[in-house]
Amino acid sequence: MADKLKLEMVTPYKRVLSEEVDEVNAPGFVGELGLLPGHTPLLTTLKVGELSYKKVTSSFCCCQLGLP
């Protein structure tokens, strides 16, 4: 089983995030997503809201998804 998740967020213009993380929580288009290492690879759309991810070496990191 994988020890880390590879989290990548991209826009039509560029990659905005690329991190090795231990946990991800995000507002998916059809519901809240909670992902842990070993999860099936996933490509999905997100809705406006807060995405958070956790690394063992740091506390939760958050970013706001949506229009400025």
C-alpha positions in Angstrom: 0.0 0.0 0.0 1.2 3.5 -0.7 2.6 5.6 2.1 1.7 9.0 0.6 -0.8 10.5 -1.9 0.4 12.6 -4.8 -1.9 15.7 -4.8 -1.8 17.8 -8.0 -4.1 20.7 -8.7 -4.1 22.1 -12.2 -5.9 24.9 -14.0 -6.2 25.4 -17.8 -3.1 27.7 -17.4 -0.7 26.0 -15.0 -0.1 23.5 -12.2 -0.9 25.3 -8.9 -0.1 22.6 -6.4 2.1 19.5 -6.4 2.6 17.8 -3.0 3.1 14.4 -1.3 0.4 14.3 1.4 -1.1 11.9 3.9 -4.7 12.9 3.7 -7.0 15.1 1.4 -10.5 16.5 2.0 -12.2 18.4 -0.8 -15.6 19.5 -1.9 -16.3 17.2 -4.9 -19.0 18.1 -7.4 -21.2 15.2 -6.2 -20.2 15.3 -2.5 -17.4 15.7 0.0 -14.2 13.6 -0.8 -12.0 12.2 1.9 -8.9 10.4 0.5 -6.2 8.4 2.2 -3.1 6.6 0.9 -4.0 3.5 -1.1 -7.1 5.1 -2.6 -7.9 4.3 -6.2 -6.4 7.0 -8.5 -9.0 9.7 -9.1 -9.6 12.5 -11.6 -12.7 14.6 -10.7 -14.2 18.1 -10.7 -14.4 20.1 -7.6 -16.9 22.7 -6.5 -16.3 26.0 -4.7 -15.2 25.4 -1.2 -12.3 24.6 1.0 -9.7 21.9 0.1 -7.5 20.7 3.0 -4.6 18.3 3.1 -2.4 17.0 5.9 1.2 16.1 6.0 2.7 14.3 9.0 5.4 16.9 9.3 2.9 19.8 9.4 -0.6 20.8 10.4 -3.5 21.0 8.0 -3.0 23.2 5.0 -6.0 24.8 3.4 -6.8 26.6 0.2 -10.0 28.2 -1.1 -11.4 26.9 -4.4 -13.5 29.2 -6.5 -13.5 32.5 -8.2 -11.7 35.5 -6.6 
